[in-house]
Amino acid sequence: PTRVHKGSVSIMATAVQKNGIKSLSNGNGLVHHQHHQMQNLNGYEHIDVISESEKHLITEPTAEQCEPVSEQKETEPNIEEPEIDIVINNVVCSFSVRCHLNLREIAINGSNVEYRKENGMVTMKLRRPYTTASIWSSGKITCTGATSEDAARQAARRFARCLQKLGFNARFHNYRVVNVLGTCSMPFSIRISSFSERHREADYEPELHPGVTYKLQSPKATLKIFSTGSVTVTAPSVADVQAAIEYIFPLVYEFRKERTKEEAEALARKKLKQYGDMSANTEEGEDAISETEAWD
């Protein structure tokens, strides 16, 4: 994860995907190094014996040097950086198998398939990872429902393998991630009416939608900001989703307000549901990895 500084506000955002929260570095390596040096000193490994003739060369320490280290540390400002977890809800990808597909044959012989004749396509579902593919006769396939970029690629290759087992000369070609949907919760509520008045990029129509629509050009992303502090981001990749959250945090921080008791309880229930679903899908993603390796 990257760190963004906007004035006096800084944030570290972490993308939460299939395998849970990624670890964040907080500089503990320096502490371990200093502790190792102290162990050497306590072990009497670096002691020099001073003779009587050399004692006059030793200078007395000044008052500033005698100041306790703890008092010096107290003068330094201790700024805590908030950490925001971004939950990836959906990754949409597309690819091609470079051959013509008989949709009727897929509907008859395939499993977990639904033939939608009015739309001219077939939908196929997988349980691990839990995804849905829209298949057209031209060989173009769109896959939705994955919770990480790795799981999306695994599911796409499994769909290609299923078509190959049905007798088609399927080849995995032109794979790309089309869209990523992520959500996060700010550690505060937001006065979205004042926020929309300050920023021209914000579009707020309370009669049509309860949230503020904020569009970014770099990174390319569309954000939905709600008064409860929840933010929904749509972007071409997980990295762009993370960058968009890090960009918008200092802007909404100026319009923060304390949450009510009802809002805090609703947010706690929402987080419990999100993290519970992700932990249940972890084993499914691990099983899909072994099958994808065989396909590679």
Secondary structure, 3 states (H helix, E strand, C coil): CCEEEECCEEEEEEEEECCECCCCCCCHHHHHHHHHHHHHHHCCCCCCCCCHHHHHHCCCCCCCCCCCHHHHHHHCCCCCCCEEEEEEEEEEEEEECCCCCCHHHHHHHCCCEEEEHHHCEEEEEECCCCEEEEEECCCEEEEEEECCHHHHHHHHHHHHHHHHHCCCCCCCEEEEEEEEEEEEECCCEECHHHHHHHCCCEEECCCCCCCEEEEECCCCEEEEECCCCEEEEEECCHHHHHHHHHHHHHHHHCCEECCCHHHHHHHHHHHHHHHHHHHHHHHHHHHHHHHHHHHC
